[in-house]
Amino acid sequence: MMSGLVRLNAKMKCVSHELVHIESCASVSRPRLPQWLRKGRTHFEAVHHLKAEFRARRLHTVCESARCPNIHECFNRGAATFMILGNLCTRGCGFCSVPKGSAAKHDFSLDRNEPRQVAEMAAQMKLRYVVITSVNRDDLPDGGSQHFAETVHHVRTALPQAQVEVLTPDFCGDLDSVARVLDAGPHVFNHNMETIRRLYRRVRPQANYDQSLRVLKFAKRSWPAILTKSGLMVGLGESAGEVHQLLQDLLNAQIDVATIGQYLQPTRRNLPVTEYVTPAQFDSYRDYGLSLGFKMVFSGPFVRSSYMADRVTEKASMASC
């Protein structure tokens, strides 16, 4: 575990970064959206129904806040990824459309009823696989890890037969916070690398490539039986060789599952797309990852970290047998 001084220094360094202002990309010439990235939105009734249920419980989903292109498909099949710790993130990652804010300008008080509401909503949806993620809360001493752990506890109590996957922030490298979430007993631990090392300053300016790898490695080393997972986006200017290196780094950290999807610019204020990666290249990334020894590599244009998470975990578990 990190010493108190090291942990405090990491927290101060993390909080000291100002939110990054992404210049409007309206004038940037973007590649034309290819046919394989055109996805129909036909399940409006299912989307409206679930949105209303979430609002009634004052809950948020990353599906909505991050403008996921799969929301119609997932909501129609009764799946959603819960996003806890509010709907304001203290970081300014260039790729993300989740609303940004600071404790100095917004009410960042935690909803202490949120963990129970998540569990009740998951039970109401009759979920057999529950995915819980969160915004970054660098303003909190523990990064919100206790709140995260309480949510996992409530879900496991309400749905003892369900599997729980957590998709956590890096908690500014505070491994005590990571351990706190893992002690709550999730079945799958997920933390996204998001991009290759060279692009970190541009894409994740308040994060650190090696720090994220340490979080993932710590999770597997401390809880060997847990399934570990990480995701990345392509189309931001990376090369195939750099993606291969990231996959190798993840395998060296003993990660079981890798997910690879196309970055799609969610708003004009987010980073522009550099390239629309072809389905054939996604297949190549999958084949390379599997050749390295991953239990599962889920790679495709519409793949997101928690997309079809139940099926991905099932296949990865079968590969372990």
Summary of the structure (lengths in Angstrom):
residues: 321
radius of gyration: 18.5
end to end distance: 32.0
largest distance: 52.9
contacts: 1038
relative contact order: 0.13
helix: 42%
strand: 13%
